[in-house]
Amino acid sequence: MGLHRRCIVMAAMAILAHPGLAHAEALPERVTFLSGDGRTELVGYVFRPSTMPAPRVPAVVMMHGRAGAYSSRAGGVYDASTLSRRHTLWGRLWSERGYLALLVDGFGPRGYPEGFPRFSYHRRPPEVSEVSVRPLDAYGALAYLRTRDDIVPNRASAALAAMAGIGAPGPAKPTPEAAFRAALAFYPACGLKGRFDDGYRPYAPVRVFHGTADAETSPKRCDALVQAARVLGGDIDIRLYKEATHGFDDPSRKRRRVPANAAAAADAMAQARRFFAEALKGK
């Protein structure tokens, strides 16, 4: 959510070595639910473990970035069959590890299913703002998950703006027990429209992954945000991958041809799995 792509939360997140897997598996379930604004009906895609390890399992909320939830080759068809490869692979990754993953489409229901191009940050309409609107989408997804009988109610995770203890839409006083337990943020745009210039302190653990060769969002700005949040006592850290680009976890050949991207994706996935295992299931 304070992100340009995702995930997740993701992730936003070795499955990536098997690009054909996304087409061999059953499609995720399409669901609808209200955003936290109480009026916008959102679309979500549920990746459920094929074999449930328990009657109730922890959940992961996956928030897409500026490119939206669907493939650039969707051809006007926006449904479970045209989700982007990245999001599908992350959904499968989490479900194979015993989580129920919910990918939220926050753009399609608002008339922008195709997403937005690079460097459009300051031109996007306010109804898709990642600091004033999309945090409410994450909390709407959380509320929906809590209505399901296959979810552990207090074990869900989603990212950046929504995790702010103060200054973000959502619960007035969020806590890990009442809201999200943890969040992952992949190459986010950490300016967040100046909303947290006076200080950012997440109410639950957050881990950020960024490439130093990212030409779309600034790793230096994210590092500065993280370090300032740590001074305020926030449980947040950033992992900077030398020479990795924006979208380093994308399984496309274009991204994977960059050796730094392949190395960063492998490490980030391992870190993400470990982090969520600790935050959602206990060490």
One Martini backbone bead per residue (centre of mass of N, CA, C, O) as a GRO file, in nm:
protein
  283
    1MET     BB    1   0.054   0.057  -0.026
    2GLY     BB    2   0.318   0.211  -0.005
    3LEU     BB    3   0.317   0.093  -0.301
    4HIS     BB    4   0.393  -0.007  -0.632
    5ARG     BB    5   0.407  -0.308  -0.542
    6ARG     BB    6   0.402  -0.615  -0.439
    7CYS     BB    7   0.340  -0.699  -0.172
    8ILE     BB    8   0.414  -0.867  -0.039
    9VAL     BB    9   0.331  -0.941   0.125
   10MET     BB   10   0.520  -1.009  -0.044
   11ALA     BB   11   0.684  -1.127  -0.146
   12ALA     BB   12   0.587  -1.021  -0.283
   13MET     BB   13   0.729  -1.385  -0.277
   14ALA     BB   14   1.135  -2.209  -0.612
   15ILE     BB   15   0.875  -2.103  -0.776
   16LEU     BB   16   1.020  -1.902  -0.979
   17ALA     BB   17   1.158  -2.157  -1.130
   18HIS     BB   18   0.832  -2.229  -1.213
   19PRO     BB   19   0.638  -2.078  -1.444
   20GLY     BB   20   0.420  -2.315  -1.503
   21LEU     BB   21   0.259  -2.345  -1.233
   22ALA     BB   22   0.029  -2.132  -1.262
   23HIS     BB   23  -0.122  -2.320  -1.489
   24ALA     BB   24  -0.156  -2.600  -1.318
   25GLU     BB   25  -0.332  -2.462  -1.129
   26ALA     BB   26  -0.581  -2.362  -0.967
   27LEU     BB   27  -0.784  -2.117  -0.941
   28PRO     BB   28  -0.867  -1.867  -0.770
   29GLU     BB   29  -1.088  -1.727  -0.562
   30ARG     BB   30  -1.360  -1.521  -0.601
   31VAL     BB   31  -1.415  -1.215  -0.421
   32THR     BB   32  -1.616  -0.999  -0.209
   33PHE     BB   33  -1.573  -0.666  -0.056
   34LEU     BB   34  -1.534  -0.419   0.169
   35SER     BB   35  -1.406  -0.151   0.232
   36GLY     BB   36  -1.321   0.060   0.498
   37ASP     BB   37  -1.533   0.281   0.381
   38GLY     BB   38  -1.823   0.113   0.338
   39ARG     BB   39  -1.870   0.124  -0.017
   40THR     BB   40  -1.639  -0.031  -0.159
   41GLU     BB   41  -1.628  -0.283  -0.389
   42LEU     BB   42  -1.421  -0.553  -0.385
   43VAL     BB   43  -1.164  -0.757  -0.520
   44GLY     BB   44  -1.072  -1.105  -0.471
   45TYR     BB   45  -0.800  -1.357  -0.427
   46VAL     BB   46  -0.797  -1.698  -0.324
   47PHE     BB   47  -0.528  -1.874  -0.166
   48ARG     BB   48  -0.556  -2.209  -0.091
   49PRO     BB   49  -0.479  -2.471   0.060
   50SER     BB   50  -0.503  -2.792  -0.052
   51THR     BB   51  -0.393  -2.864   0.243
   52MET     BB   52  -0.500  -2.834   0.551
   53PRO     BB   53  -0.318  -2.811   0.854
   54ALA     BB   54  -0.586  -2.670   0.957
   55PRO     BB   55  -0.887  -2.533   1.012
   56ARG     BB   56  -0.696  -2.288   1.089
   57VAL     BB   57  -0.527  -2.011   0.929
   58PRO     BB   58  -0.319  -1.800   0.830
   59ALA     BB   59  -0.296  -1.467   0.682
   60VAL     BB   60  -0.255  -1.296   0.358
   61VAL     BB   61  -0.221  -0.969   0.239
   62MET     BB   62  -0.228  -0.864  -0.100
   63MET     BB   63  -0.071  -0.576  -0.245
   64HIS     BB   64  -0.067  -0.399  -0.506
   65GLY     BB   65   0.051  -0.192  -0.746
   66ARG     BB   66   0.059   0.025  -1.014
   67ALA     BB   67   0.000  -0.230  -1.219
   68GLY     BB   68  -0.163  -0.420  -1.069
   69ALA     BB   69  -0.308  -0.754  -1.078
   70TYR     BB   70  -0.253  -0.776  -1.385
   71SER     BB   71  -0.169  -0.852  -1.683
   72SER     BB   72  -0.042  -0.695  -1.967
   73ARG     BB   73  -0.204  -0.948  -2.134
   74ALA     BB   74  -0.523  -0.943  -2.076
   75GLY     BB   75  -0.711  -0.805  -2.298
   76GLY     BB   76  -0.965  -0.706  -2.100
   77VAL     BB   77  -0.924  -0.946  -1.897
   78TYR     BB   78  -1.041  -0.945  -1.546
   79ASP     BB   79  -0.918  -1.223  -1.374
   80ALA     BB   80  -0.790  -1.515  -1.254
   81SER     BB   81  -0.655  -1.577  -1.547
   82THR     BB   82  -0.494  -1.263  -1.546
   83LEU     BB   83  -0.297  -1.271  -1.348
   84SER     BB   84  -0.007  -1.213  -1.249
   85ARG     BB   85   0.269  -1.394  -1.209
   86ARG     BB   86   0.366  -1.278  -0.946
   87HIS     BB   87   0.103  -1.306  -0.779
   88THR     BB   88   0.060  -1.607  -0.824
   89LEU     BB   89   0.327  -1.706  -0.699
   90TRP     BB   90   0.283  -1.584  -0.420
   91GLY     BB   91   0.019  -1.725  -0.357
   92ARG     BB   92   0.140  -2.011  -0.378
   93LEU     BB   93   0.360  -1.986  -0.171
   94TRP     BB   94   0.176  -1.940   0.074
   95SER     BB   95  -0.016  -2.185   0.043
   96GLU     BB   96   0.215  -2.406   0.055
   97ARG     BB   97   0.272  -2.285   0.368
   98GLY     BB   98  -0.031  -2.256   0.512
   99TYR     BB   99  -0.166  -2.015   0.378
  100LEU     BB  100  -0.396  -1.756   0.331
  101ALA     BB  101  -0.432  -1.575   0.027
  102LEU     BB  102  -0.514  -1.222  -0.038
  103LEU     BB  103  -0.587  -1.060  -0.332
  104VAL     BB  104  -0.614  -0.716  -0.398
  105ASP     BB  105  -0.841  -0.529  -0.600
  106GLY     BB  106  -0.821  -0.169  -0.615
  107PHE     BB  107  -0.864  -0.081  -0.928
  108GLY     BB  108  -1.096  -0.214  -1.087
  109PRO     BB  109  -1.349  -0.104  -0.916
  110ARG     BB  110  -1.231   0.205  -1.010
  111GLY     BB  111  -1.143   0.178  -1.335
  112TYR     BB  112  -0.814   0.042  -1.315
  113PRO     BB  113  -0.712  -0.258  -1.416
  114GLU     BB  114  -0.436  -0.175  -1.580
  115GLY     BB  115  -0.324   0.052  -1.437
  116PHE     BB  116   0.004   0.210  -1.425
  117PRO     BB  117   0.261   0.377  -1.520
  118ARG     BB  118   0.550   0.484  -1.508
  119PHE     BB  119   0.586   0.779  -1.338
  120SER     BB  120   0.267   0.832  -1.207
  121TYR     BB  121   0.245   0.919  -0.907
  122HIS     BB  122   0.133   1.239  -0.950
  123ARG     BB  123  -0.126   1.136  -1.159
  124ARG     BB  124  -0.304   0.995  -0.979
  125PRO     BB  125  -0.590   0.931  -0.853
  126PRO     BB  126  -0.730   0.970  -0.537
  127GLU     BB  127  -0.894   0.684  -0.537
  128VAL     BB  128  -0.574   0.540  -0.523
  129SER     BB  129  -0.445   0.612  -0.269
  130GLU     BB  130  -0.180   0.491  -0.055
  131VAL     BB  131  -0.260   0.688   0.210
  132SER     BB  132  -0.606   0.719   0.202
  133VAL     BB  133  -0.723   0.430   0.074
  134ARG     BB  134  -0.564   0.147   0.072
  135PRO     BB  135  -0.568   0.092   0.375
  136LEU     BB  136  -0.876   0.033   0.369
  137ASP     BB  137  -0.853  -0.218   0.196
  138ALA     BB  138  -0.691  -0.386   0.396
  139TYR     BB  139  -0.908  -0.371   0.626
  140GLY     BB  140  -1.130  -0.502   0.459
  141ALA     BB  141  -0.983  -0.771   0.422
  142LEU     BB  142  -0.960  -0.837   0.721
  143ALA     BB  143  -1.264  -0.842   0.781
  144TYR     BB  144  -1.327  -1.070   0.587
  145LEU     BB  145  -1.142  -1.290   0.705
  146ARG     BB  146  -1.298  -1.289   0.988
  147THR     BB  147  -1.555  -1.445   0.848
  148ARG     BB  148  -1.389  -1.691   0.831
  149ASP     BB  149  -1.349  -2.047   0.920
  150ASP     BB  150  -1.020  -2.066   0.803
  151ILE     BB  151  -0.927  -1.837   1.013
  152VAL     BB  152  -0.708  -1.672   1.206
  153PRO     BB  153  -0.810  -1.376   1.331
  154ASN     BB  154  -0.500  -1.273   1.457
  155ARG     BB  155  -0.348  -1.370   1.159
  156ALA     BB  156  -0.241  -1.097   0.981
  157SER     BB  157  -0.102  -0.951   0.669
  158ALA     BB  158   0.002  -0.605   0.501
  159ALA     BB  159   0.141  -0.206   0.417
  160LEU     BB  160   0.302   0.081   0.508
  161ALA     BB  161   0.072   0.290   0.573
  162ALA     BB  162  -0.107   0.086   0.742
  163MET     BB  163   0.131   0.057   0.976
  164ALA     BB  164   0.067   0.311   1.102
  165GLY     BB  165  -0.001   0.425   1.415
  166ILE     BB  166  -0.007   0.721   1.286
  167GLY     BB  167  -0.190   0.870   1.003
  168ALA     BB  168  -0.381   0.633   0.919
  169PRO     BB  169  -0.611   0.469   0.788
  170GLY     BB  170  -0.830   0.336   1.032
  171PRO     BB  171  -0.752   0.254   1.315
  172ALA     BB  172  -0.684   0.454   1.581
  173LYS     BB  173  -0.550   0.188   1.756
  174PRO     BB  174  -0.336  -0.007   1.643
  175THR     BB  175  -0.267  -0.361   1.668
  176PRO     BB  176  -0.154  -0.678   1.629
  177GLU     BB  177  -0.422  -0.802   1.750
  178ALA     BB  178  -0.638  -0.602   1.590
  179ALA     BB  179  -0.465  -0.627   1.330
  180PHE     BB  180  -0.165  -0.641   1.207
  181ARG     BB  181   0.128  -0.839   1.257
  182ALA     BB  182   0.259  -0.775   0.963
  183ALA     BB  183   0.512  -0.659   0.707
  184LEU     BB  184   0.573  -0.633   0.356
  185ALA     BB  185   0.811  -0.441   0.143
  186PHE     BB  186   0.841  -0.384  -0.205
  187TYR     BB  187   0.975  -0.130  -0.348
  188PRO     BB  188   0.885   0.139  -0.226
  189ALA     BB  189   0.726   0.455  -0.194
  190CYS     BB  190   0.854   0.658   0.071
  191GLY     BB  191   0.713   0.940   0.056
  192LEU     BB  192   0.396   0.941   0.101
  193LYS     BB  193   0.310   1.242   0.041
  194GLY     BB  194   0.423   1.352   0.333
  195ARG     BB  195   0.264   1.215   0.576
  196PHE     BB  196   0.562   1.120   0.739
  197ASP     BB  197   0.767   1.362   0.794
  198ASP     BB  198   0.721   1.363   1.126
  199GLY     BB  199   0.684   1.047   1.130
  200TYR     BB  200   0.755   0.686   1.149
  201ARG     BB  201   0.558   0.418   1.323
  202PRO     BB  202   0.511   0.105   1.348
  203TYR     BB  203   0.291  -0.130   1.519
  204ALA     BB  204   0.450  -0.343   1.347
  205PRO     BB  205   0.633  -0.546   1.183
  206VAL     BB  206   0.882  -0.445   0.929
  207ARG     BB  207   0.986  -0.531   0.588
  208VAL     BB  208   1.234  -0.420   0.353
  209PHE     BB  209   1.277  -0.435  -0.012
  210HIS     BB  210   1.571  -0.333  -0.208
  211GLY     BB  211   1.721  -0.182  -0.487
  212THR     BB  212   2.000   0.008  -0.591
  213ALA     BB  213   1.889   0.002  -0.915
  214ASP     BB  214   1.638   0.168  -0.877
  215ALA     BB  215   1.446   0.376  -1.118
  216GLU     BB  216   1.157   0.431  -0.961
  217THR     BB  217   1.253   0.392  -0.664
  218SER     BB  218   1.397   0.503  -0.358
  219PRO     BB  219   1.632   0.362  -0.153
  220LYS     BB  220   1.722   0.610   0.013
  221ARG     BB  221   1.446   0.694   0.118
  222CYS     BB  222   1.383   0.427   0.260
  223ASP     BB  223   1.623   0.423   0.448
  224ALA     BB  224   1.552   0.686   0.593
  225LEU     BB  225   1.275   0.597   0.699
  226VAL     BB  226   1.373   0.354   0.861
  227GLN     BB  227   1.579   0.493   1.047
  228ALA     BB  228   1.375   0.691   1.173
  229ALA     BB  229   1.184   0.470   1.285
  230ARG     BB  230   1.395   0.340   1.474
  231VAL     BB  231   1.435   0.585   1.656
  232LEU     BB  232   1.116   0.562   1.742
  233GLY     BB  233   1.088   0.225   1.781
  234GLY     BB  234   1.066   0.065   1.530
  235ASP     BB  235   0.993  -0.253   1.376
  236ILE     BB  236   1.235  -0.200   1.135
  237ASP     BB  237   1.364  -0.304   0.808
  238ILE     BB  238   1.634  -0.314   0.558
  239ARG     BB  239   1.703  -0.460   0.232
  240LEU     BB  240   1.987  -0.417   0.028
  241TYR     BB  241   2.038  -0.474  -0.323
  242LYS     BB  242   2.291  -0.503  -0.521
  243GLU     BB  243   2.188  -0.413  -0.849
  244ALA     BB  244   1.898  -0.418  -0.809
  245THR     BB  245   1.583  -0.388  -0.935
  246HIS     BB  246   1.290  -0.323  -1.020
  247GLY     BB  247   1.125  -0.615  -0.981
  248PHE     BB  248   1.322  -0.860  -0.892
  249ASP     BB  249   1.075  -1.088  -0.849
  250ASP     BB  250   1.032  -1.117  -1.136
  251PRO     BB  251   0.994  -1.404  -1.360
  252SER     BB  252   1.095  -1.274  -1.592
  253ARG     BB  253   1.345  -1.269  -1.819
  254LYS     BB  254   1.430  -0.977  -1.795
  255ARG     BB  255   1.486  -0.992  -1.486
  256ARG     BB  256   1.654  -1.271  -1.469
  257ARG     BB  257   1.909  -1.171  -1.634
  258VAL     BB  258   1.973  -1.038  -1.368
  259PRO     BB  259   2.170  -1.152  -1.126
  260ALA     BB  260   2.080  -0.968  -0.889
  261ASN     BB  261   1.781  -1.049  -0.900
  262ALA     BB  262   1.802  -1.349  -0.840
  263ALA     BB  263   1.943  -1.316  -0.565
  264ALA     BB  264   1.732  -1.133  -0.432
  265ALA     BB  265   1.486  -1.319  -0.457
  266ALA     BB  266   1.593  -1.556  -0.294
  267ASP     BB  267   1.644  -1.400  -0.031
  268ALA     BB  268   1.364  -1.266   0.009
  269MET     BB  269   1.201  -1.527   0.030
  270ALA     BB  270   1.342  -1.637   0.277
  271GLN     BB  271   1.285  -1.394   0.460
  272ALA     BB  272   0.976  -1.396   0.434
  273ARG     BB  273   0.919  -1.675   0.548
  274ARG     BB  274   1.053  -1.630   0.824
  275PHE     BB  275   0.898  -1.381   0.918
  276PHE     BB  276   0.609  -1.503   0.907
  277ALA     BB  277   0.658  -1.743   1.091
  278GLU     BB  278   0.712  -1.561   1.339
  279ALA     BB  279   0.459  -1.360   1.326
  280LEU     BB  280   0.216  -1.591   1.276
  281LYS     BB  281   0.329  -1.874   1.434
  282GLY     BB  282   0.589  -1.864   1.555
  283LYS     BB  283   0.908  -1.986   1.644
   0.00000   0.00000   0.00000
